[in-house]
């Protein structure tokens, strides 16, 4: 095999990869293991016994894989799709529910990013999709009826609307259509906190079909709430979003304040025009008095500074006189 021409070795230095492969072969001979073909357990043991940086370990795996493929052997290193949300013995709906409850659902653009991240959390935490599988979910993969399904899997509901996975899906579907088409005014209206309601299930309300206009559902969003269309959310972004949302849930969620917020009346609320002028006059006089007081304090401070400087000068002179004696 010529490592310089092998398509599997071309991205890296052939000499460097051959050095990694030579170390692996030498260790296998010393440990009485087969190097070609090698088992996944043998490769894992080798990498554990010879630790290195992520790039070094990646080169070692690449060299071992390339030699096997060049010899016509199957890939000895199984590719396991990374999952941002750790897979447990069973689906941890309680942990997912805590994250969903802590994610904001209203206000623009906080609620916009929150609804997208909640939808992502359902894909990863409830359906246990990998990052790549989540990125490729399309409107055709979703069925919204009395029971919501994504790629044939039922999206469960819960008693609390804030932590309900089915509600998280429908909340995002309500706004993803206008987000994708750029109708920001419609999105702001749908996220209006004065009209929000977290006491009833969103998944029980009819969902219009505008979400089917979106060519992709996991949209990249900038800080101003604009969506980048034509591309799905990157795997790197997904890797960064999920831990932040989980950490926020662990620190305790802050309940959203929805409904019309009334301003507390001030003591000037019911004043007549003449009473307002009187209050303004009194305020102006109080400000003048405060300025006079500040000026007096400033003058006192300057006088004290002068006295201290004069006393210090006299003391220095006395010390100098005593030293001359």
N, C-alpha and C positions, 0 to 999 in steps of 0.2 A: 504494500500500500504506500502510495506517495502522499504524504500529508500536505504537500504544497498544492496539489491539484484536486484533492478530495473536496467536494462541495460542502461537506459537513465541517471541514477544518478551515476553509478559506477565510472566514471572518477574523480568525486569530492567527498569531504567529505559529507556524508549524513546529518550530523548534521548542517553543514553550509548551505546546500541547503534548509533544512527544516526551518532554521531561516529566510532565504530570503522569502520562501513561506509563512511562518507565518506572516511576516510583510505585504506582499501583501494582504493576506486574511483579516488581521485586518483593513488595509486601505480601502479595498473594503466594508467591513461592515460599517465602519464609513461614507464612502462617498455614501453609498446606491448603490453600483455596484455589479454585479455578478462576483464572483471570479472563478467559475467553472460552465459553461464555461465563459471565459472572452473575451471581444472583443479586437481587436488590438488597438482601440482608448483608451480603459481603461488601457491597459498595457503601452501605450505610455505616458498617463497622469501620471501614477504612477512613471515611470522612470524620468519624468521631475520634479515631485515634490520632489523626493528623489534622488538628484544627487549623483554621486559617480565616482570612477575611472572606466576606461574601463573594467578592470577585474571584478570589483564589478557588473557593469551593465550586463556584460556577464553572470555571475553566476545567477543574478536575472532572466534574460530571460530564462536561462537553467532550472532553478527550475520551472518556470511557464509552460514552454513547456513540461517538463517531467511529471508534474502532469496531464496535459491535455491528453497526450498520454497514460499514465498509466490508466486513466479513460475511455479510448476508444474514446476520443474526438479528433477532427481534430486539427492540429497545429494552435494555435491562432496567431502566429507571422509569418506573410508572409515573405518568403525569397526573397529579391530583389537582383538580381545580381548587384554587384558594377560595376560602369563604371568609369574608370579613366578620360575619356573625358566627361565633364558634358553634359547631354542632354538638349537642349534648345527647344523652341517652334518649330523651324525648323532647318534643318541642316545648320550649320554655315560654309559654304564652304570658306568664306573669311578668317576666323580665321585659318582654316586648311591650306589654301593656304599660309598664312604668315609663318606658321611653316615649311611647306615643302620647301618654298623658302630659309629659313635660314639654312636648314640642308645641310652639304657638301655632294657632290655626287661623287667626285673623290679623288684620293690619297689613298694610303694604309698605315695604316688600318683605317684612319679617314673616308674615303669615304665608306668603307665596313660597319662600324657601322652606318654611316649616312643613307645608303640605307636601311639597315634593320629597322632602327628607322622610316624612312619615310614610309615604308610598314606598320609598326605597327600603325603609325599615321592615315593612310588611313583606316585601319580596325576599329580603335576606333573612329576617328573623322568623317569619311564619312559614314561608314556602321553602326556605333553605336553598335559595338559588345562589349560584356563584355570581361573582361580579359580571362576568361576561354574559351569563344567562339573563341577569337583571337588565343589562344595557340593551339587550336585543328584544325585550318585551315590546310588542306593538299592539295597536288597538285590536287587531284580529285575534290576539291571544286572550282578550278579556270579554267576558259575558256578564252583563249586568241585568239580572232578573230579580226575582224574589230572593235568590241566593247568588251572590257574586262568585265568579270563578275566574282564575287566571291560569291559563294553560291546563285547564281541566281540573285544577285543584281548588277546592272550596276555600274561600276566605272566611274565616270564622268571625263571629260577632261576640260581644261581651255585654254585660249589663251596663257598664259605665260608657257613655258615648265618647268621653275624652280618650279612653284607652281602647276603644273598639277598632279592630283591624279593618273590618268591613267599612266603617265610617271613614277611616283614613284613606281608603281607596276611592270612595265616592267623592270625598272632599277634593281630592286632587283631580279627579275626572271632571268636576264641575268647572275648573278654571284652566285646565291644560289646553283646551281648544282656543280660547281667546289669548292665552299666553303665547301659543305657537303662532297664531295669526298676527300678533302684535297689537291687539285691541286692549291697550293698557287701561283705558278708562273702564271697560267692562270688568277687568280683573280687580281694579280698586273698588268698584261697586260691590263685587261679590265678597270682598274681604272686609267690608265695612263693619267695624266692631260694634257700632250702635245698632246694627240689625242682626248680629250674630246670636246664636242660641246653642249652648253646649249642654242643655238639659234634655234634648231630644236627639234620637239617633238620625244622623245624616243618611245612613244606609237605608232607612225606611222611606226616604223621600224620593220621588221620581228624578232621574238624572237624564237631562237632555242629551241628544246624540252629538253635540258639537265636539266632544272629545275625540271622535273618530277622525276629525280633520287633521289631527296632529300625526305627523309621519313617525315621530318617535315620542315616547312618553317620559323618559328621563332626560329632561332638558337641562343643559348648562345655563346657569343664571348669573348675571353680574350683580354688583353691589346695588345697582339701581333697579333691579328687577327685570331687566331686559333679557330675553332668552336668545341663545345662539341656536338657530335652527340648522338643520342639515347634518348635525352630529349629535351623538348621544353623550351623556355624562361619562367622562373618562374613568377608567378603573382607579387611577390615582386619586381622583376626586372622591370616589366612593370610599376608598380606604381612609381618607381624611375625615369625611362627614360622619360616618357611623361611630367611631370612637368618641367624637365630640358630643354627639347626641346622647350616647350612653353615659358619658361622664356627667353631663348636665342633669340627667335623670337621677344619678346616684347622689348628687348634691341637693336633691329635692326640687320639685317643680313649683313654679310660681303661678298661682291661678290667674288666668286671664280675666281682665275686667271688661265685660261686654255690656251692651245697652247704652242708653243715653246717659251721659255724665253731666250732671248739673253743677254749675259754678256756685261756690259758696257766696252769698251776698255780703258785700262790704258795708261798713258803717256810713259810706257816702251814697248808698244805693237810692235812698228816698229823699235826698236833699232837693230843695227848690233851688232855682237859679241864684237867688239872693243868699241863701244859706251856703251855696257852693262858693260864691265870692268871699263870704265871710271866712269860711274854712281855709281858702287859699291865702287870704290875708294873714290869718293866724299862723299858717304854715310858713309863709314868707318871713314873718317876724321871728318865728322860732329859729329859722335858718340863719337870719342875721345875728341873733343872739349867740347861736352856736359858733359862728365865724368869729365874733368878737372874743368869745371865750378862748377859742383856739389861738387867736392872735396874742392874747394875754399870756397863755401858757408858753407860746413860742418865745415871747419876749423874756419871760421869767427864765426859760431854759438858756437863752443866750446870755443873760446876766449871770446866771450861775456858772456857765462855761467861762466867762471872762474872769469871775472871781477865782475860780479854780486855777486858771492859767496864771493869774497874778500871784496867787499863793505859791504855786509851784516855782515861779521865777524867783520869788523872795527866798524860798527854801534853798534853791540851788546856790543863790548868792551867799547865804549864811554858811552853807557847807564849804563853798570855795574859800571863804574868809577863814574858817576854822582850819582848813588844810594848810593855808599859808603860814599860820602861826606855828 
